[in-house]
Each structure stands twice: as C-alpha cells, then as structure tokens.
C-alpha cells in the first residue's frame, strides 16, 4: 500500500528527474563549408559530382551546455573532413571519412576530450577515423549580418573561413536551390557564399583553398 509519505517522496523524485539538467543538453551555432556548391542548380551539381566536394569543414561554437557531464560553455571544435567521394546528401549516399579535429585551446583536458566526442557523435560515420587531434585558439563570429549568412573563423595557422550572404549575382543559371542538406543535424540552416575557406594543416594528405563557392551553411544546434 502506498502511504501519503511514500507518495510525496515519489512525486518529489519525479520533479527532480524532470528538472535535472541532462548530461548532453547543449546549444550553439554551426558553420559548414564544402569544396562544392550546396546552393546550386542541377546542371552545376551534376558537373561537380564525383570530381569535387570531397572536403569539408564543420564548426560547432557552443553557447552553453554540457557533453558527457562536462560543461562546454563558450568553447569551439572544428572537424576537417576528407572523403573519396562528393559530400552530397548523406541520407542517400552515406560517406565514411577521415578527419582532423581541432579543439579549443581554452578548453581543459577533460573539456577537449568532451569536444572530441561531441564532434564524432554529431558527424557519425562521416568521421570514421580521426587522424589527428590539434589544439588551437579558435576565433569565430557566426551569423553577424542581418541575413545571418556572414561568418568568420580562424584557427591559428590552420584554418581561415569567411562567408557572406547570397545575392542576386550568385544566381548563375536561374534555377538554384539548396541542392544538398547540411552534413549534420542542425536547425534553421541558411545557405551562404564561401568567400574563402582554407586548410593548411597535416593529417589528411591534402590541403586546400576554396574561393567564391556557394558552399556554406550557417545554422544553430540543440542536442
């Protein structure tokens, strides 16, 4: 028989369970760039398929929250990904890639481990193998213009990214649309033009620089 005292205890436990923060409750801003257009017409996309778009950079900038019970407020992590095929719609053509992970130098060792696990969890098989983990100061400003398409990222001498909003002059064939979805689960993805995106590090047997591609997404995330 449930007594009044036991009932009150059960109710209190339920309230605590509902209000307690989850170990993996985390929110922030996201930027993604690829070495192929994601906002484009089918003719351009078909011309690039299998030839370009085999590289990408995924940036998570945490506003607040924790991962594996470790607070990541204000920290950032970048996955630099390389595959053998065009990074298109992963729901139809899954890709298994290699990645260099760059973790925020402001993070403690425990936070760096949590950032690494967070990036791998978000990207799934896209990061099948981590070839190197690098530690760097990461400067970022995301969605800094009215249309939320402007961003700047710098990670030491490894990465430079600059994006801008899509304008009328970026509609080359008049049949453009968001041809590919984002590579990870995000909210409110907004396509943008990559003014420049470069990776100059080791770990992937390749470096690259992209200029004036319609290849970026800005978004937010909440997990």
Residue, then its C-alpha position, 0 to 999 in steps of 0.5 A: x500500500x502506498x502511504x501519503x509519505x511514500x507518495x510525496x517522496x515519489x512525486x518529489x523524485x519525479x520533479x527532480x528527474x524532470x528538472x535535472x539538467x541532462x548530461x548532453x543538453x547543449x546549444x550553439x551555432x554551426x558553420x559548414x563549408x564544402x569544396x562544392x556548391x550546396x546552393x546550386x542548380x542541377x546542371x552545376x551539381x551534376x558537373x561537380x559530382x564525383x570530381x569535387x566536394x570531397x572536403x569539408x569543414x564543420x564548426x560547432x561554437x557552443x553557447x552553453x551546455x554540457x557533453x558527457x557531464x562536462x560543461x562546454x560553455x563558450x568553447x569551439x571544435x572544428x572537424x576537417x573532413x576528407x572523403x573519396x567521394x562528393x559530400x552530397x546528401x548523406x541520407x542517400x549516399x552515406x560517406x565514411x571519412x577521415x578527419x582532423x579535429x581541432x579543439x579549443x585551446x581554452x578548453x581543459x583536458x577533460x573539456x577537449x576530450x568532451x569536444x572530441x566526442x561531441x564532434x564524432x557523435x554529431x558527424x557519425x560515420x562521416x568521421x570514421x577515423x580521426x587522424x589527428x587531434x590539434x589544439x588551437x585558439x579558435x576565433x569565430x563570429x557566426x551569423x553577424x549580418x542581418x541575413x545571418x549568412x556572414x561568418x568568420x573563423x580562424x584557427x591559428x595557422x590552420x584554418x581561415x573561413x569567411x562567408x557572406x550572404x547570397x545575392x542576386x549575382x550568385x544566381x548563375x543559371x536561374x534555377x538554384x536551390x539548396x541542392x544538398x542538406x547540411x552534413x549534420x543535424x542542425x536547425x534553421x540552416x541558411x545557405x551562404x557564399x564561401x568567400x574563402x575557406x582554407x586548410x593548411x594543416x597535416x593529417x589528411x594528405x591534402x590541403x586546400x583553398x576554396x574561393x567564391x563557392x556557394x558552399x556554406x551553411x550557417x545554422x544553430x544546434x540543440x542536442 
